[in-house]
Amino acid sequence: MKRLIARSKFVLAVVIAVARRPRLWVTAFRQMALLAPKGWFTRAPFLPVPAPDYLAFRTVTQYGSDDHPPTSHDVVEYLMWCGEMRRLARQ
């Protein structure tokens, strides 16, 4: 139960952080669509969140271990990076 509450707080913090930055909205929805596992709407938590294996991989590559919880700031930075990479790829 503690883990579910912590995850819910994290998701809420990310939603608030992204909502405050309208220029990230399109990028956030694009990444959500790209990273959500197929059939996400048929399994709890019924949110289009990336697969746990992918999140563990991203955490290890960013922090060196998978026991470091990500922050909403990390997600905002990631979305800014995704948007910039997309813009550069179109040039």
Backbone bond lengths (Angstrom), bond angles and torsions (degrees), N, CA, C in turn:
res aa  C-N    CA-C-N  psi(-1)  N-CA   C-N-CA  omega(-1)  CA-C   N-CA-C  phi
1 M - - - 1.448 - - 1.526 111.22 -
2 K 1.351 115.96 -39.22 1.468 119.44 178.79 1.523 111.20 -60.38
3 R 1.333 115.04 -40.22 1.464 119.78 -179.26 1.525 111.18 -65.16
4 L 1.326 117.02 -39.50 1.460 121.52 178.39 1.522 110.70 -64.38
5 I 1.322 116.96 -41.82 1.465 121.08 178.68 1.528 109.96 -65.18
6 A 1.322 117.14 -44.26 1.468 120.79 179.11 1.526 110.62 -62.15
7 R 1.318 116.39 -42.09 1.471 120.25 179.41 1.521 110.76 -65.90
8 S 1.328 116.85 -40.31 1.464 120.75 178.56 1.522 111.02 -63.42
9 K 1.326 116.93 -40.99 1.468 120.69 177.60 1.524 110.51 -63.85
10 F 1.324 116.23 -40.35 1.462 120.53 178.87 1.525 110.58 -63.21
11 V 1.329 116.82 -47.39 1.465 120.86 179.83 1.524 110.16 -60.51
12 L 1.321 117.46 -43.62 1.464 120.98 178.56 1.527 110.71 -62.41
13 A 1.319 117.80 -42.95 1.468 121.48 178.69 1.527 110.94 -62.00
14 V 1.328 117.14 -39.71 1.466 120.85 178.29 1.526 110.37 -66.34
15 V 1.320 116.85 -45.20 1.470 120.38 179.59 1.526 110.27 -59.06
16 I 1.315 117.31 -44.90 1.470 121.11 179.47 1.529 110.46 -64.07
17 A 1.320 117.07 -45.27 1.470 120.77 -179.06 1.524 111.64 -61.53
18 V 1.322 117.16 -41.69 1.467 120.50 -179.98 1.527 110.30 -74.19
19 A 1.317 117.75 -37.39 1.469 120.75 179.34 1.525 111.61 -60.43
20 R 1.313 116.99 -29.69 1.474 121.46 179.10 1.523 112.76 -76.93
21 R 1.320 116.85 -7.14 1.468 121.34 -177.23 1.528 109.68 -126.70
22 P 1.322 117.50 81.90 1.471 120.56 -176.76 1.529 114.38 -55.13
23 R 1.319 117.54 -28.99 1.469 118.71 -179.56 1.532 112.18 -68.66
24 L 1.332 117.43 -13.34 1.466 120.93 177.95 1.523 113.04 -95.99
25 W 1.316 117.99 -6.08 1.464 120.39 -174.34 1.524 112.46 -59.50
26 V 1.323 117.20 -48.87 1.468 119.91 -178.53 1.529 110.17 -63.37
27 T 1.320 116.07 -44.38 1.470 119.88 178.91 1.525 110.81 -61.48
28 A 1.327 116.95 -42.12 1.469 120.75 -179.94 1.526 110.89 -62.15
29 F 1.323 117.29 -44.91 1.465 119.85 179.34 1.527 111.00 -67.23
30 R 1.324 116.77 -37.41 1.464 120.23 178.44 1.533 110.06 -63.18
31 Q 1.322 116.99 -47.81 1.464 120.54 -179.72 1.526 111.32 -65.41
32 M 1.316 116.02 -37.63 1.463 119.88 178.52 1.532 109.52 -61.30
33 A 1.332 116.45 -43.77 1.462 120.37 179.90 1.527 111.59 -67.87
34 L 1.319 116.91 -37.76 1.466 120.47 -179.14 1.526 113.02 -71.42
35 L 1.326 116.97 -36.19 1.466 121.03 -172.38 1.526 114.91 -96.38
36 A 1.327 117.10 -14.98 1.470 119.53 -178.73 1.527 109.92 -68.73
37 P 1.321 117.12 133.42 1.465 119.30 177.80 1.527 111.09 -66.83
38 K 1.307 115.82 150.61 1.470 119.85 177.39 1.527 109.55 -58.68
39 G 1.314 116.37 137.72 1.455 121.49 178.31 1.517 114.61 73.54
40 W 1.335 117.67 21.52 1.469 121.05 -178.28 1.519 112.02 -56.26
41 F 1.320 116.92 -29.54 1.465 121.36 -176.51 1.524 112.81 -76.06
42 T 1.333 117.33 -4.95 1.467 120.44 178.99 1.528 112.67 -101.70
43 R 1.346 116.24 -3.95 1.469 120.33 -177.72 1.524 110.55 -127.76
44 A 1.332 115.59 143.87 1.467 120.47 174.84 1.518 108.04 -62.69
45 P 1.276 119.61 141.19 1.460 130.60 13.28 1.528 113.99 -90.06
46 F 1.337 117.91 16.68 1.464 122.90 177.53 1.526 111.79 58.70
47 L 1.319 115.68 36.02 1.464 122.76 176.51 1.527 108.28 -126.42
48 P 1.318 117.17 145.83 1.469 119.68 -179.78 1.526 112.33 -79.86
49 V 1.325 116.08 62.29 1.466 120.80 179.87 1.530 108.89 -95.95
50 P 1.329 116.64 149.46 1.469 119.57 179.53 1.531 111.77 -60.47
51 A 1.304 115.01 159.08 1.466 121.62 178.76 1.530 110.18 -61.45
52 P 1.330 117.50 145.82 1.470 120.82 179.55 1.530 113.52 -55.26
53 D 1.337 117.54 -36.84 1.469 120.48 178.74 1.526 111.16 -62.28
54 Y 1.329 116.43 -41.54 1.464 120.47 179.22 1.524 110.25 -65.67
55 L 1.331 116.65 -43.74 1.467 119.98 179.45 1.530 111.04 -62.87
56 A 1.330 116.79 -39.92 1.469 120.09 177.85 1.527 110.17 -63.73
57 F 1.329 117.26 -42.66 1.463 121.39 177.87 1.523 110.92 -60.24
58 R 1.331 117.11 -46.95 1.471 120.71 -179.72 1.529 110.91 -62.85
59 T 1.329 116.75 -38.59 1.463 120.60 179.94 1.528 110.61 -66.51
60 V 1.323 116.79 -43.29 1.468 120.36 179.16 1.525 110.27 -64.15
61 T 1.331 117.68 -42.55 1.462 119.13 -178.76 1.522 112.07 -69.79
62 Q 1.326 117.99 -27.07 1.466 119.98 179.64 1.525 112.69 -85.68
63 Y 1.333 116.89 -42.92 1.466 120.64 -172.32 1.520 115.02 -110.72
64 G 1.331 117.09 -12.68 1.455 119.61 -178.54 1.517 113.95 92.48
65 S 1.323 117.82 -8.61 1.468 121.87 175.58 1.520 108.18 -154.23
66 D 1.333 115.22 161.80 1.467 117.73 -178.43 1.527 112.92 -96.73
67 D 1.335 117.29 11.74 1.464 118.89 179.51 1.533 112.73 -97.83
68 H 1.328 117.17 3.97 1.466 121.41 178.17 1.527 108.53 -92.95
69 P 1.319 118.18 119.15 1.463 118.86 -179.70 1.533 110.94 -73.48
70 P 1.328 117.69 136.36 1.460 119.94 177.13 1.527 110.22 -69.52
71 T 1.315 115.90 161.87 1.463 120.92 178.09 1.521 108.91 -118.36
72 S 1.321 115.82 164.69 1.462 119.51 177.24 1.529 109.89 -63.13
73 H 1.326 116.87 -33.05 1.468 120.53 177.03 1.532 110.38 -61.15
74 D 1.329 116.99 -41.22 1.467 121.11 177.43 1.526 110.91 -59.26
75 V 1.322 116.47 -42.52 1.463 120.80 -178.91 1.525 110.21 -66.20
76 V 1.330 117.23 -42.90 1.466 120.84 178.22 1.527 110.10 -61.33
77 E 1.324 117.17 -44.81 1.471 120.88 178.09 1.532 110.68 -61.36
78 Y 1.329 116.97 -41.66 1.463 121.38 178.34 1.524 110.64 -61.97
79 L 1.324 117.33 -44.44 1.463 120.61 179.99 1.524 111.30 -65.24
80 M 1.322 117.08 -38.82 1.462 120.20 176.78 1.535 109.95 -62.71
81 W 1.326 116.33 -41.57 1.461 121.08 177.60 1.529 110.68 -62.91
82 C 1.330 117.27 -45.00 1.470 121.31 179.36 1.525 110.79 -59.06
83 G 1.327 116.30 -45.31 1.463 120.62 179.20 1.516 111.79 -62.05
84 E 1.323 116.43 -42.81 1.466 120.53 179.52 1.525 111.26 -65.78
85 M 1.324 117.97 -41.94 1.465 121.09 179.08 1.528 110.65 -63.78
86 R 1.311 116.75 -38.29 1.469 120.34 178.42 1.528 110.46 -65.13
87 R 1.336 116.10 -42.68 1.468 119.73 178.51 1.533 110.85 -63.57
88 L 1.318 116.73 -42.94 1.464 120.15 179.67 1.528 111.90 -65.19
89 A 1.315 117.18 -36.09 1.464 121.28 -179.33 1.527 111.64 -67.44
90 R 1.322 116.72 -27.06 1.470 120.28 -179.44 1.523 112.44 -81.50
91 Q 1.314 117.88 -12.19 1.477 119.96 -177.83 1.500 111.94 -75.66
